[in-house]
């Protein structure tokens, strides 16, 4: 059986990918199995660069193939912000009582977009996934999800900016979708579908 290291300690992500790749004879391990690796600094200028930084660091540290992803929201009216800084967008804002990081990020984003009319609130989610096998050229997949930014959060599912991301084709926010619905439309689902098609052959080379 082939083995790939997923550059995360998130048990949900590890279990999800492990289930998908099991049919192809690929075993998935997470970073919790390699505590010596520690935190990997993501200082790339693009989602692809950040995914490659993480995958390359894990592949180098373990000698095994590694898979990493980087995701974020890009808002047209903000010239692509928050972009690669999506998870850290609200760092310069103080927390409100009871507020978590995702809520703080959304509060800042909605403030920045407060005076932007409905016709100019286009945005899209991006996920880049990179697989790195020592001695082999990296494999990179990208997925995008086009939408519009809402004026206030809607829905209670998902995470990150899901409550303020509206899919006009289905007239729902990302936070109103079930996991199955979201995976069939989302940026991460599209990048993962691309990777799942290519990964078995890549690991077998």
N, C-alpha and C positions, 0 to 999 in steps of 0.2 A: 504494500500500500504506500502511495506517495504521501508526503507530509508537507503542509504549508503552515507558516506562522502568521496569524492575524495580528497586526500591530495595534492591539487594544487589549485591555483587561476587562472590557464590558462583557459580562457573561451572556447577556442577551444576544449581542452581535455574534459572539463565538458560536453559540448554540444554533442560531439561525443559519449561519454559513456552513456549519458542520453538517446540518441536516441536508442542505442543498447539494453539497459536494460528496456526500457519502456514496451516492449512487454511481459516481465516477471513480470510486476507489481512492478518494483523497481524504486524508485525515487532517483536521484543523486543530491547532493548538493556539492558545492565547498567550499574552505576555506574562500572565500570572505564573506560567511554567518557567519563565526566565527572569527572575527578579533582579539578576545582575545587570540587566540592560538599563534600567532606570528610565527617567523621563527624557524624551527626545524633543529637542527644540525645533519648532516649526517656523522657520524664518524665510520661507520661499515667497516669491512675488505672485505666484499663481497657485491654484488648487493642485495642478499637476505637479508642480515643484514640491509642495508640501507632502503630497502622497509619496513621491519618490524619495524624499529625505527620510521619511519614516520607514519605508520598505527597505531601502538600502542599508540603513542603520541596523535593522533587525537581521537582515540577511548576512551582513558582515559579522555581527555578534554571534550568530548561531551556526553559520555555515549552511543554513537551510533556506529554501524558498520562503519569501515573505510577501504578504499582501497588506496594503494600507489604503486608506481613503481619506479625502479631505473634502468637506462640503461647506456651503455657505449660500447666502442670499445676495443677489445683485439687483439694486434698484436703479432703473434708468435715470430718474430725475436727480439722483445723487451720484451720477457718473460711475455707477458700479459699486458704490459702497452699500453695505458694509464689507462685502466681498470676503477676502481671506481673513479679515478681522471680525467676521460675524460672531464668533463665540466670545470675543473680547470687546465688542463694540461699546458696551456701557461701562467700561472700566473707569472712565473719568467721571462717572456719575455716582453719587452716594445711594445706597440702598434705602428704600422706603421700608417701614416696619412690615415684617412678614413677607417681603419680596425676595424671590430667588433670582439667580443670574439671568435666566431666560426672560423673566418678566422685566427686569431692569433693561436688558437689551431692547426689548420691544418698546418699552416706554420711551427710550431715547429715540428710536427709529420713528415712532409715530409723532414725536415732537418735531423732529427734523422735517417730516412730511406734512405737518399740520396745514400748511397753506397751499399744498399742491392739489389741484382739482382732480376729479375722478378720471378724466380722460388722459391724464399724464402720470398715472400711478402704476405703470407697467413694471414688472420685476420678474426675475426668474431664479429658481434654485439651481445650483450646480453641484454635482459630485464628480470628483476625479478619483479613479482607483488605479493603483499601480501594483503590479506583481514583479518581484525581483528574484531571479534565480542566479546564484553565483556563477559568473563566467558566461552568462547569457544576456542578450540585450533585453532591457526592461519591457514589460507589456503594460500599456496604459489604455484605459477606457474612460469615457466621459459621458455623463448623462445630464440633461437639462429638463426643467419643468417650468413652462411659461405660465405666468399668472398676473395678478394685480394685487396691490397692497391695500388692505382694508383700513378703515379709519379707526377701528377698535377691534380687540380680540373677539373671535367667534369660534366656539367649540372647545372641547376639553380633552381631545385625544392628541397624540403626538407629543412633540417637544420642540424646543427652539422657537423659530418664527412661525411654526405651523398655524397658530391661531389668527395671524394677520395676513396669511397668504391665501388668496382666493383664486380658485380655478374657474374661469368663466365658462368653460365648456360644460362643466357639470353643476355649476352654480352652488359650489360648496367650498368652505375653507378646508385647508389640509387637516385641521384639527377636528373636522366633522366626519372624516373618513375612517373606516375600519382599517386595520393593518393590511388586510388583503386588498382593499380598494386603493390604499395609498401605494402599496408596492407595485400595483399594475400601472400607475400613472407617474410615480415620482421620479425625480432625478436619480436617487440612489437605486431605485428598482431598475432603471434603464441601464445605469452603469454596471450594476451587478449582473444583469442579463447578458450584457456584452462580455463581461469577464467569465461568466460561467460557460459560455460557448467556446472561449479560447483557452481557458486555463488547463483543461486536461491535456491537450496537445502540447501546450507550453511546458508543462511540468514533465512531459514525457520525452522532450527533446534531449 
